Amino acid sequence: MVSLTEENYLKALYRLSQDKQEITVKDIAAQLDIKMPTVNSMIKKLAEKNY
């Protein structure tokens, strides 16, 4: 099951992917107004879950 936080990240990734081919941690952090290390941790968690 996807947590609300994970869902928010996935939605942000989707929105950003509509405008760009490459998405950076900085892009996600700016979109969600979250610090880059926090984004990095969540991206690793999502990758472990095969998202």
N, C-alpha and C positions, 0 to 999 in steps of 0.2 A: 504494500500500500504506500502511496506517495503522501508525504507530509505536506502541510500547507506551505512551508518554506521551500521545499523541493519544487512544488507546483509553481510557486512564484518565480523561481530561477528558470524553470523550463519555459514558462510563458515569456520571460524576459529574453531568453535565448531565441525563442521563436520570433518575437518582434524584431530583435536585432538582425536576425538572419534574413528578414525581408528586405533590409536595406544594404547589407554587406555580405560578402562571401566569407570573410574572415572576421571573427569576433575575438576581441582581446578581453583579458580579465579586467582591464581598465574600463572597457565599454560596459561590461556587466555591472561593475561597481558603480559607475555613473548612473546607469539605468535604474538600479535598485537603491541608490544612495547608501551603499554599504562599503566598508573598507576592503581594499584589495586582498589582504590575507584571509579575510572571512570568505570572500568569493572563491579564492583558491582552494580552501578547505572543502567548500560545498561542491565545487567542480570535481574534486577527487572522489567525494562520496557518490556523486551522480555517476561518475565513470565506473566505480566499483559495482554499481547497480545496473550497469550496461545501458544507461540512458544516452 
